[in-house]
Amino acid sequence: IFSQCWTQKLSRPELPGCYQRPATRNHVKTQLELKNVNIRAGDQLKVKGVIPHNAERFEIDLGCGAEDLALHFNPRFHDDTDGAVLVCNSKAAGSWGSEKRETHNPLHRGTDVKMVLKLTGDMFEVELPDGQEVQFPNRGGMDIISYIKIAGDFKLRSLKIC
């Protein structure tokens, strides 16, 4: 259960729900799942971390469970089609929707980043480090986000919900 504004520094892998998996080719793989959170329209999720030099991709998922995602935010640094790209999608009852692809990806390997994800009601907004904002529709009309997952090639430093 979270208070209205929750902050946790994630420099210790022994924290419950957060671990860094051993990975191939010297990758650091993060896996964090939070359940029973309460994000509503107007709330923000602030994510800070480091993108490793050899990162391929990571994801930030918001929804009500792993099979029902209102936002799947997936920066990719070596996509077969578009190279470095930002991919957004949704998943309903285990089925993926249509991808939205942004070919301007201001996230770079080997950098510290801060991203702010906002639910505005009918839209998600993701503020990126260069001031770019990616918008993605709240296709399923979720008014409460109760599930967060951050995974992949991303070294999570802090997470703040407020």
C-alpha positions in Angstrom: 0.0 0.0 0.0 1.3 3.4 -0.9 0.8 6.8 0.5 -0.3 9.6 -1.8 3.4 10.5 -2.5 5.8 7.5 -2.3 9.5 7.7 -3.0 12.0 4.8 -2.8 15.6 4.9 -3.7 16.4 1.6 -5.4 20.1 1.3 -4.9 19.7 -1.9 -2.9 18.8 -5.0 -4.8 17.5 -6.7 -1.6 14.4 -4.5 -1.5 11.2 -6.6 -1.9 10.0 -6.7 -5.5 13.1 -5.3 -6.9 16.1 -7.3 -8.2 18.7 -7.2 -10.8 19.1 -10.4 -12.7 22.4 -11.7 -14.0 22.3 -11.2 -17.8 24.2 -12.1 -20.8 26.9 -9.8 -22.4 27.4 -7.8 -19.2 23.8 -6.4 -19.3 22.1 -5.3 -16.1 18.5 -6.5 -16.2 16.0 -4.8 -13.9 12.7 -6.3 -12.9 10.4 -4.4 -10.6 6.6 -5.1 -10.3 4.4 -3.1 -8.0 0.8 -4.2 -7.4 -2.0 -2.5 -5.5 -0.8 1.0 -6.3 -3.3 3.8 -6.9 -2.5 6.2 -9.7 -5.4 8.3 -11.0 -5.8 11.1 -13.5 -3.5 14.0 -12.6 -1.0 11.7 -10.8 2.6 11.4 -12.0 5.2 8.6 -12.0 8.7 9.9 -11.9 11.4 7.4 -13.0 15.1 8.1 -12.7 17.8 5.7 -13.8 20.8 4.9 -16.1 20.6 3.4 -19.5 23.6 1.0 -19.8 26.1 1.5 -22.7 25.0 -1.9 -24.2 21.3 -1.5 -23.6 18.9 -3.0 -26.2 15.5 -2.1 -24.7 13.5 -1.6 -21.5 9.9 -1.2 -20.7 7.6 0.7 -18.3 4.2 -0.9 -18.0 1.1 0.7 -16.4 -2.2 -1.0 -16.1 -4.2 -3.3 -13.8 -2.1 -6.4 -14.3 0.5 -8.0 -16.7 -2.3 -9.0 -19.2 -4.1 -5.7 -19.0 -1.8 -2.7 -19.8 -3.1 0.8 -20.5 0.5 1.8 -21.4 3.5 -0.2 -22.5 6.3 2.3 -23.0 9.2 0.5 -24.7 12.4 2.4 -25.8 14.4 0.3 -28.1 18.0 1.1 -29.1 18.5 -1.4 -31.9 15.1 -2.1 -33.6 15.3 -4.2 -36.8 12.8 -1.8 -38.5 13.5 1.7 -37.2 16.9 1.6 -35.3 16.5 3.6 -32.1 12.7 4.0 -31.5 10.1 4.6 -28.8 7.3 2.1 -29.0 4.0 2.5 -27.1 1.2 0.0 -27.0 -1.6 -1.4 -24.8 -2.7 -4.9 -24.0 -6.3 -6.0 -23.2 -7.0 -9.5 -21.9 -3.6 -10.6 -23.1 -3.9 -9.3 -26.6 -1.6 -6.5 -27.9 -3.1 -3.5 -29.6 -1.5 -1.6 -32.5 1.9 -0.1 -31.8 2.6 3.6 -32.0 6.2 4.2 -33.0 8.2 7.4 -32.5 11.4 7.4 -34.6 12.8 10.4 -32.7 14.2 8.7 -29.6 16.0 11.2 -27.3 17.0 8.4 -24.9 20.6 7.4 -25.4 22.7 4.5 -24.1 25.2 5.4 -21.3 23.1 8.3 -19.9 21.3 9.2 -16.8 17.6 9.8 -17.5 14.5 11.2 -15.8 11.1 10.5 -17.3 7.7 11.6 -16.0 4.7 9.5 -16.9 1.3 11.1 -16.5 -2.3 9.9 -16.8 -4.5 12.8 -17.9 -7.7 10.8 -18.2 -8.1 9.9 -21.8 -4.3 10.2 -22.6 -0.9 9.2 -21.2 1.9 11.7 -21.5 5.6 10.7 -21.2 8.0 13.6 -20.6 11.5 12.7 -21.8 14.9 14.3 -20.9 15.1 16.6 -24.0 11.7 18.1 -23.4 10.0 15.8 -25.9 6.6 14.6 -24.9 5.1 11.3 -26.2 1.4 11.0 -26.0 -0.5 7.7 -26.1 -4.3 7.3 -25.8 -5.8 5.5 -22.8 -7.5 3.0 -25.1 -9.2 1.0 -22.4 -10.3 4.0 -20.5 -8.6 2.9 -17.2 -9.3 5.5 -14.5 -7.1 3.8 -11.9 -3.6 2.3 -12.5 -2.9 -0.4 -10.0 0.1 -2.2 -11.6 3.5 -0.9 -12.5 6.3 -2.9 -14.1 9.8 -1.7 -15.0 12.0 -4.2 -16.7 14.9 -4.6 -19.1 18.2 -2.8 -19.8 17.7 0.0 -17.3 19.3 0.6 -13.9 16.5 2.0 -11.8 17.7 4.6 -9.3 14.4 6.0 -8.0 10.7 5.9 -8.5 8.2 8.5 -7.2 4.5 8.4 -7.4 2.7 11.6 -6.6 
